[in-house]
C-alpha cells in the first residue's frame, strides 16, 4: 500500500472515530457492533465498543 492509500484509510478511520454509525457500514446483520469501512483500495472490519467508546480493527484487506 502506498502513502495515498494509507492516507485514505487513515482519514476514513478518523471519521469513524467521530461518528462510527454514520461513517461506516454494517458488516452482516446490522447489530451496531460489527461494521465495515471501505475505501477505493482497502476494506476493514471493525468492532465498535459503545460503552468504552473504542474501535478495534479486526481485519484490513488491501484491494489493490
mmCIF file as gemmi writes it, N, C-alpha and C atoms, coordinates in Angstrom:
data_model
loop_
_atom_site.group_PDB
_atom_site.id
_atom_site.type_symbol
_atom_site.label_atom_id
_atom_site.label_alt_id
_atom_site.label_comp_id
_atom_site.label_asym_id
_atom_site.label_entity_id
_atom_site.label_seq_id
_atom_site.pdbx_PDB_ins_code
_atom_site.Cartn_x
_atom_site.Cartn_y
_atom_site.Cartn_z
_atom_site.occupancy
_atom_site.B_iso_or_equiv
_atom_site.pdbx_formal_charge
_atom_site.auth_seq_id
_atom_site.auth_asym_id
_atom_site.pdbx_PDB_model_num
ATOM 1 N N . UNK Axp A 1 ? 0.849 -1.168 0 1 0 ? 1 A 1
ATOM 2 C CA . UNK Axp A 1 ? 0 0 0 1 0 ? 1 A 1
ATOM 3 C C . UNK Axp A 1 ? 0.894 1.231 0 1 0 ? 1 A 1
ATOM 4 N N . UNK Axp A 2 ? 0.576 2.188 -0.869 1 0 ? 2 A 1
ATOM 5 C CA . UNK Axp A 2 ? 1.393 3.401 -0.852 1 0 ? 2 A 1
ATOM 6 C C . UNK Axp A 2 ? 0.796 4.439 0.09 1 0 ? 2 A 1
ATOM 7 N N . UNK Axp A 3 ? 1.491 5.574 0.216 1 0 ? 3 A 1
ATOM 8 C CA . UNK Axp A 3 ? 1.098 6.596 1.197 1 0 ? 3 A 1
ATOM 9 C C . UNK Axp A 3 ? -0.291 7.163 0.93 1 0 ? 3 A 1
ATOM 10 N N . UNK Axp A 4 ? -0.682 7.294 -0.338 1 0 ? 4 A 1
ATOM 11 C CA . UNK Axp A 4 ? -2.006 7.833 -0.658 1 0 ? 4 A 1
ATOM 12 C C . UNK Axp A 4 ? -3.092 6.886 -0.174 1 0 ? 4 A 1
ATOM 13 N N . UNK Axp A 5 ? -2.899 5.57 -0.379 1 0 ? 5 A 1
ATOM 14 C CA . UNK Axp A 5 ? -3.885 4.588 0.058 1 0 ? 5 A 1
ATOM 15 C C . UNK Axp A 5 ? -3.977 4.534 1.577 1 0 ? 5 A 1
ATOM 16 N N . UNK Axp A 6 ? -2.838 4.602 2.234 1 0 ? 6 A 1
ATOM 17 C CA . UNK Axp A 6 ? -2.816 4.598 3.696 1 0 ? 6 A 1
ATOM 18 C C . UNK Axp A 6 ? -3.483 5.864 4.222 1 0 ? 6 A 1
ATOM 19 N N . UNK Axp A 7 ? -3.253 6.992 3.564 1 0 ? 7 A 1
ATOM 20 C CA . UNK Axp A 7 ? -3.869 8.251 3.973 1 0 ? 7 A 1
ATOM 21 C C . UNK Axp A 7 ? -5.382 8.195 3.886 1 0 ? 7 A 1
ATOM 22 N N . UNK Axp A 8 ? -5.911 7.606 2.82 1 0 ? 8 A 1
ATOM 23 C CA . UNK Axp A 8 ? -7.361 7.487 2.665 1 0 ? 8 A 1
ATOM 24 C C . UNK Axp A 8 ? -7.948 6.607 3.771 1 0 ? 8 A 1
ATOM 25 N N . UNK Axp A 9 ? -7.281 5.524 4.085 1 0 ? 9 A 1
ATOM 26 C CA . UNK Axp A 9 ? -7.738 4.633 5.151 1 0 ? 9 A 1
ATOM 27 C C . UNK Axp A 9 ? -7.658 5.34 6.501 1 0 ? 9 A 1
ATOM 28 N N . UNK Axp A 10 ? -6.593 6.076 6.732 1 0 ? 10 A 1
ATOM 29 C CA . UNK Axp A 10 ? -6.428 6.813 7.983 1 0 ? 10 A 1
ATOM 30 C C . UNK Axp A 10 ? -7.527 7.857 8.159 1 0 ? 10 A 1
ATOM 31 N N . UNK Axp A 11 ? -7.827 8.593 7.107 1 0 ? 11 A 1
ATOM 32 C CA . UNK Axp A 11 ? -8.886 9.604 7.18 1 0 ? 11 A 1
ATOM 33 C C . UNK Axp A 11 ? -10.249 8.965 7.408 1 0 ? 11 A 1
ATOM 34 N N . UNK Axp A 12 ? -10.498 7.832 6.762 1 0 ? 12 A 1
ATOM 35 C CA . UNK Axp A 12 ? -11.767 7.134 6.956 1 0 ? 12 A 1
ATOM 36 C C . UNK Axp A 12 ? -11.895 6.621 8.392 1 0 ? 12 A 1
ATOM 37 N N . UNK Axp A 13 ? -10.799 6.124 8.961 1 0 ? 13 A 1
ATOM 38 C CA . UNK Axp A 13 ? -10.821 5.681 10.359 1 0 ? 13 A 1
ATOM 39 C C . UNK Axp A 13 ? -11.025 6.858 11.304 1 0 ? 13 A 1
ATOM 40 N N . UNK Axp A 14 ? -10.433 7.995 10.985 1 0 ? 14 A 1
ATOM 41 C CA . UNK Axp A 14 ? -10.629 9.194 11.809 1 0 ? 14 A 1
ATOM 42 C C . UNK Axp A 14 ? -12.095 9.619 11.787 1 0 ? 14 A 1
ATOM 43 N N . UNK Axp A 15 ? -12.727 9.565 10.613 1 0 ? 15 A 1
ATOM 44 C CA . UNK Axp A 15 ? -14.158 9.877 10.514 1 0 ? 15 A 1
ATOM 45 C C . UNK Axp A 15 ? -14.978 8.9 11.35 1 0 ? 15 A 1
ATOM 46 N N . UNK Axp A 16 ? -14.585 7.639 11.314 1 0 ? 16 A 1
ATOM 47 C CA . UNK Axp A 16 ? -15.293 6.617 12.084 1 0 ? 16 A 1
ATOM 48 C C . UNK Axp A 16 ? -15.183 6.878 13.584 1 0 ? 16 A 1
ATOM 49 N N . UNK Axp A 17 ? -14.078 7.424 14.029 1 0 ? 17 A 1
ATOM 50 C CA . UNK Axp A 17 ? -13.912 7.741 15.454 1 0 ? 17 A 1
ATOM 51 C C . UNK Axp A 17 ? -14.862 8.854 15.883 1 0 ? 17 A 1
ATOM 52 N N . UNK Axp A 18 ? -15.147 9.779 14.99 1 0 ? 18 A 1
ATOM 53 C CA . UNK Axp A 18 ? -16.034 10.897 15.315 1 0 ? 18 A 1
ATOM 54 C C . UNK Axp A 18 ? -17.492 10.469 15.379 1 0 ? 18 A 1
ATOM 55 N N . UNK Axp A 19 ? -17.934 9.66 14.4 1 0 ? 19 A 1
ATOM 56 C CA . UNK Axp A 19 ? -19.335 9.228 14.34 1 0 ? 19 A 1
ATOM 57 C C . UNK Axp A 19 ? -19.383 7.855 13.675 1 0 ? 19 A 1
ATOM 58 N N . UNK Axp A 20 ? -19.117 6.779 14.435 1 0 ? 20 A 1
ATOM 59 C CA . UNK Axp A 20 ? -18.964 5.457 13.831 1 0 ? 20 A 1
ATOM 60 C C . UNK Axp A 20 ? -20.201 4.93 13.111 1 0 ? 20 A 1
ATOM 61 N N . UNK Axp A 21 ? -21.373 5.199 13.616 1 0 ? 21 A 1
ATOM 62 C CA . UNK Axp A 21 ? -22.569 4.665 12.968 1 0 ? 21 A 1
ATOM 63 C C . UNK Axp A 21 ? -22.809 5.347 11.622 1 0 ? 21 A 1
ATOM 64 N N . UNK Axp A 22 ? -22.557 6.636 11.531 1 0 ? 22 A 1
ATOM 65 C CA . UNK Axp A 22 ? -22.77 7.359 10.277 1 0 ? 22 A 1
ATOM 66 C C . UNK Axp A 22 ? -21.633 7.134 9.275 1 0 ? 22 A 1
ATOM 67 N N . UNK Axp A 23 ? -20.419 6.949 9.765 1 0 ? 23 A 1
ATOM 68 C CA . UNK Axp A 23 ? -19.253 6.907 8.883 1 0 ? 23 A 1
ATOM 69 C C . UNK Axp A 23 ? -18.969 5.53 8.286 1 0 ? 23 A 1
ATOM 70 N N . UNK Axp A 24 ? -19.428 4.477 8.939 1 0 ? 24 A 1
ATOM 71 C CA . UNK Axp A 24 ? -19.113 3.138 8.447 1 0 ? 24 A 1
ATOM 72 C C . UNK Axp A 24 ? -20.374 2.294 8.328 1 0 ? 24 A 1
ATOM 73 N N . UNK Axp A 25 ? -20.306 1.293 7.474 1 0 ? 25 A 1
ATOM 74 C CA . UNK Axp A 25 ? -21.466 0.473 7.125 1 0 ? 25 A 1
ATOM 75 C C . UNK Axp A 25 ? -21.538 -0.781 7.99 1 0 ? 25 A 1
ATOM 76 N N . UNK Axp A 26 ? -22.752 -1.316 8.147 1 0 ? 26 A 1
ATOM 77 C CA . UNK Axp A 26 ? -22.888 -2.584 8.872 1 0 ? 26 A 1
ATOM 78 C C . UNK Axp A 26 ? -22.13 -3.707 8.156 1 0 ? 26 A 1
ATOM 79 N N . UNK Axp A 27 ? -21.618 -4.637 8.921 1 0 ? 27 A 1
ATOM 80 C CA . UNK Axp A 27 ? -20.96 -5.823 8.384 1 0 ? 27 A 1
ATOM 81 C C . UNK Axp A 27 ? -21.856 -7.003 8.737 1 0 ? 27 A 1
ATOM 82 N N . UNK Axp A 28 ? -22.53 -7.552 7.738 1 0 ? 28 A 1
ATOM 83 C CA . UNK Axp A 28 ? -23.51 -8.607 8.001 1 0 ? 28 A 1
ATOM 84 C C . UNK Axp A 28 ? -24.782 -7.981 8.543 1 0 ? 28 A 1
ATOM 85 N N . UNK Axp A 29 ? -25.37 -8.607 9.541 1 0 ? 29 A 1
ATOM 86 C CA . UNK Axp A 29 ? -26.578 -8.069 10.167 1 0 ? 29 A 1
ATOM 87 C C . UNK Axp A 29 ? -26.227 -6.777 10.899 1 0 ? 29 A 1
ATOM 88 N N . UNK Axp A 30 ? -27.113 -5.796 10.828 1 0 ? 30 A 1
ATOM 89 C CA . UNK Axp A 30 ? -26.843 -4.504 11.461 1 0 ? 30 A 1
ATOM 90 C C . UNK Axp A 30 ? -27.095 -4.589 12.961 1 0 ? 30 A 1
ATOM 91 N N . UNK Axp A 31 ? -26.059 -5.05 13.683 1 0 ? 31 A 1
ATOM 92 C CA . UNK Axp A 31 ? -26.167 -5.17 15.134 1 0 ? 31 A 1
ATOM 93 C C . UNK Axp A 31 ? -25.56 -3.972 15.853 1 0 ? 31 A 1
ATOM 94 N N . UNK Axp A 32 ? -25.013 -3.022 15.078 1 0 ? 32 A 1
ATOM 95 C CA . UNK Axp A 32 ? -24.406 -1.836 15.672 1 0 ? 32 A 1
ATOM 96 C C . UNK Axp A 32 ? -23.041 -2.074 16.264 1 0 ? 32 A 1
ATOM 97 N N . UNK Axp A 33 ? -22.528 -3.294 16.154 1 0 ? 33 A 1
ATOM 98 C CA . UNK Axp A 33 ? -21.235 -3.632 16.748 1 0 ? 33 A 1
ATOM 99 C C . UNK Axp A 33 ? -20.202 -3.956 15.674 1 0 ? 33 A 1
ATOM 100 N N . UNK Axp A 34 ? -20.523 -4.864 14.773 1 0 ? 34 A 1
ATOM 101 C CA . UNK Axp A 34 ? -19.611 -5.218 13.685 1 0 ? 34 A 1
ATOM 102 C C . UNK Axp A 34 ? -19.884 -4.284 12.508 1 0 ? 34 A 1
ATOM 103 N N . UNK Axp A 35 ? -18.853 -3.582 12.08 1 0 ? 35 A 1
ATOM 104 C CA . UNK Axp A 35 ? -19.002 -2.62 10.994 1 0 ? 35 A 1
ATOM 105 C C . UNK Axp A 35 ? -17.891 -2.824 9.985 1 0 ? 35 A 1
ATOM 106 N N . UNK Axp A 36 ? -18.068 -2.286 8.78 1 0 ? 36 A 1
ATOM 107 C CA . UNK Axp A 36 ? -17.021 -2.354 7.761 1 0 ? 36 A 1
ATOM 108 C C . UNK Axp A 36 ? -16.756 -0.965 7.209 1 0 ? 36 A 1
ATOM 109 N N . UNK Axp A 37 ? -15.522 -0.743 6.888 1 0 ? 37 A 1
ATOM 110 C CA . UNK Axp A 37 ? -15.08 0.52 6.316 1 0 ? 37 A 1
ATOM 111 C C . UNK Axp A 37 ? -14.483 0.184 4.959 1 0 ? 37 A 1
ATOM 112 N N . UNK Axp A 38 ? -14.956 0.825 3.918 1 0 ? 38 A 1
ATOM 113 C CA . UNK Axp A 38 ? -14.495 0.528 2.572 1 0 ? 38 A 1
ATOM 114 C C . UNK Axp A 38 ? -13.982 1.809 1.924 1 0 ? 38 A 1
ATOM 115 N N . UNK Axp A 39 ? -12.734 1.769 1.436 1 0 ? 39 A 1
ATOM 116 C CA . UNK Axp A 39 ? -12.185 2.854 0.634 1 0 ? 39 A 1
ATOM 117 C C . UNK Axp A 39 ? -11.911 2.281 -0.751 1 0 ? 39 A 1
ATOM 118 N N . UNK Axp A 40 ? -11.381 3.102 -1.646 1 0 ? 40 A 1
ATOM 119 C CA . UNK Axp A 40 ? -11.089 2.629 -3.009 1 0 ? 40 A 1
ATOM 120 C C . UNK Axp A 40 ? -10.087 1.48 -3.018 1 0 ? 40 A 1
ATOM 121 N N . UNK Axp A 41 ? -9.193 1.446 -2.04 1 0 ? 41 A 1
ATOM 122 C CA . UNK Axp A 41 ? -8.111 0.461 -2.067 1 0 ? 41 A 1
ATOM 123 C C . UNK Axp A 41 ? -8.011 -0.415 -0.826 1 0 ? 41 A 1
ATOM 124 N N . UNK Axp A 42 ? -8.934 -0.283 0.104 1 0 ? 42 A 1
ATOM 125 C CA . UNK Axp A 42 ? -8.85 -1.085 1.329 1 0 ? 42 A 1
ATOM 126 C C . UNK Axp A 42 ? -10.246 -1.371 1.88 1 0 ? 42 A 1
ATOM 127 N N . UNK Axp A 43 ? -10.316 -2.468 2.612 1 0 ? 43 A 1
ATOM 128 C CA . UNK Axp A 43 ? -11.541 -2.906 3.277 1 0 ? 43 A 1
ATOM 129 C C . UNK Axp A 43 ? -11.145 -3.269 4.697 1 0 ? 43 A 1
ATOM 130 N N . UNK Axp A 44 ? -11.869 -2.754 5.674 1 0 ? 44 A 1
ATOM 131 C CA . UNK Axp A 44 ? -11.546 -3.055 7.067 1 0 ? 44 A 1
ATOM 132 C C . UNK Axp A 44 ? -12.804 -3.503 7.805 1 0 ? 44 A 1
ATOM 133 N N . UNK Axp A 45 ? -12.638 -4.49 8.674 1 0 ? 45 A 1
ATOM 134 C CA . UNK Axp A 45 ? -13.715 -4.944 9.542 1 0 ? 45 A 1
ATOM 135 C C . UNK Axp A 45 ? -13.414 -4.399 10.933 1 0 ? 45 A 1
ATOM 136 N N . UNK Axp A 46 ? -14.413 -3.743 11.531 1 0 ? 46 A 1
ATOM 137 C CA . UNK Axp A 46 ? -14.224 -3.054 12.801 1 0 ? 46 A 1
ATOM 138 C C . UNK Axp A 46 ? -15.215 -3.555 13.836 1 0 ? 46 A 1
ATOM 139 N N . UNK Axp A 47 ? -14.792 -3.533 15.071 1 0 ? 47 A 1
ATOM 140 C CA . UNK Axp A 47 ? -15.64 -3.882 16.209 1 0 ? 47 A 1
ATOM 141 C C . UNK Axp A 47 ? -15.821 -2.624 17.042 1 0 ? 47 A 1
ATOM 142 N N . UNK Axp A 48 ? -17.073 -2.194 17.223 1 0 ? 48 A 1
ATOM 143 C CA . UNK Axp A 48 ? -17.348 -0.98 17.99 1 0 ? 48 A 1
ATOM 144 C C . UNK Axp A 48 ? -17.628 -1.312 19.442 1 0 ? 48 A 1
ATOM 145 N N . UNK Axp A 49 ? -16.985 -0.601 20.311 1 0 ? 49 A 1
ATOM 146 C CA . UNK Axp A 49 ? -17.262 -0.706 21.744 1 0 ? 49 A 1
ATOM 147 C C . UNK Axp A 49 ? -17.988 0.554 22.181 1 0 ? 49 A 1
ATOM 148 N N . UNK Axp A 50 ? -19.304 0.499 22.237 1 0 ? 50 A 1
ATOM 149 C CA . UNK Axp A 50 ? -20.099 1.692 22.531 1 0 ? 50 A 1
ATOM 150 C C . UNK Axp A 50 ? -19.885 2.189 23.955 1 0 ? 50 A 1
ATOM 151 N N . UNK Axp A 51 ? -19.822 1.294 24.92 1 0 ? 51 A 1
ATOM 152 C CA . UNK Axp A 51 ? -19.653 1.706 26.313 1 0 ? 51 A 1
ATOM 153 C C . UNK Axp A 51 ? -18.244 2.268 26.535 1 0 ? 51 A 1
ATOM 154 N N . UNK Axp A 52 ? -17.237 1.568 26 1 0 ? 52 A 1
ATOM 155 C CA . UNK Axp A 52 ? -15.855 2.013 26.183 1 0 ? 52 A 1
ATOM 156 C C . UNK Axp A 52 ? -15.423 3.041 25.145 1 0 ? 52 A 1
ATOM 157 N N . UNK Axp A 53 ? -16.293 3.306 24.165 1 0 ? 53 A 1
ATOM 158 C CA . UNK Axp A 53 ? -16.014 4.265 23.084 1 0 ? 53 A 1
ATOM 159 C C . UNK Axp A 53 ? -14.717 3.925 22.374 1 0 ? 53 A 1
ATOM 160 N N . UNK Axp A 54 ? -14.624 2.656 21.942 1 0 ? 54 A 1
ATOM 161 C CA . UNK Axp A 54 ? -13.438 2.191 21.231 1 0 ? 54 A 1
ATOM 162 C C . UNK Axp A 54 ? -13.826 1.604 19.886 1 0 ? 54 A 1
ATOM 163 N N . UNK Axp A 55 ? -12.865 1.602 18.985 1 0 ? 55 A 1
ATOM 164 C CA . UNK Axp A 55 ? -12.99 0.907 17.708 1 0 ? 55 A 1
ATOM 165 C C . UNK Axp A 55 ? -11.787 -0.019 17.611 1 0 ? 55 A 1
ATOM 166 N N . UNK Axp A 56 ? -12.048 -1.303 17.432 1 0 ? 56 A 1
ATOM 167 C CA . UNK Axp A 56 ? -10.979 -2.29 17.275 1 0 ? 56 A 1
ATOM 168 C C . UNK Axp A 56 ? -10.96 -2.739 15.823 1 0 ? 56 A 1
ATOM 169 N N . UNK Axp A 57 ? -9.812 -2.626 15.18 1 0 ? 57 A 1
ATOM 170 C CA . UNK Axp A 57 ? -9.66 -3.073 13.795 1 0 ? 57 A 1
ATOM 171 C C . UNK Axp A 57 ? -9.388 -4.569 13.833 1 0 ? 57 A 1
ATOM 172 N N . UNK Axp A 58 ? -10.302 -5.354 13.267 1 0 ? 58 A 1
ATOM 173 C CA . UNK Axp A 58 ? -10.159 -6.803 13.264 1 0 ? 58 A 1
ATOM 174 C C . UNK Axp A 58 ? -9.446 -7.311 12.026 1 0 ? 58 A 1
ATOM 175 N N . UNK Axp A 59 ? -9.636 -6.614 10.9 1 0 ? 59 A 1
ATOM 176 C CA . UNK Axp A 59 ? -9.026 -7.076 9.646 1 0 ? 59 A 1
ATOM 177 C C . UNK Axp A 59 ? -8.892 -5.892 8.705 1 0 ? 59 A 1
ATOM 178 N N . UNK Axp A 60 ? -7.785 -5.832 7.976 1 0 ? 60 A 1
ATOM 179 C CA . UNK Axp A 60 ? -7.6 -4.867 6.892 1 0 ? 60 A 1
ATOM 180 C C . UNK Axp A 60 ? -7.167 -5.658 5.678 1 0 ? 60 A 1
ATOM 181 N N . UNK Axp A 61 ? -7.871 -5.449 4.573 1 0 ? 61 A 1
ATOM 182 C CA . UNK Axp A 61 ? -7.546 -6.124 3.322 1 0 ? 61 A 1
ATOM 183 C C . UNK Axp A 61 ? -7.254 -5.079 2.261 1 0 ? 61 A 1
ATOM 184 N N . UNK Axp A 62 ? -6.092 -5.209 1.624 1 0 ? 62 A 1
ATOM 185 C CA . UNK Axp A 62 ? -5.706 -4.306 0.534 1 0 ? 62 A 1
ATOM 186 C C . UNK Axp A 62 ? -6.377 -4.799 -0.731 1 0 ? 62 A 1
ATOM 187 N N . UNK Axp A 63 ? -7.113 -3.926 -1.39 1 0 ? 63 A 1
ATOM 188 C CA . UNK Axp A 63 ? -7.872 -4.31 -2.583 1 0 ? 63 A 1
ATOM 189 C C . UNK Axp A 63 ? -7.122 -4.032 -3.882 1 0 ? 63 A 1
ATOM 190 N N . UNK Axp A 64 ? -6.018 -3.327 -3.805 1 0 ? 64 A 1
ATOM 191 C CA . UNK Axp A 64 ? -5.215 -3.101 -4.999 1 0 ? 64 A 1
ATOM 192 C C . UNK Axp A 64 ? -5.359 -1.805 -5.633 1 0 ? 64 A 1
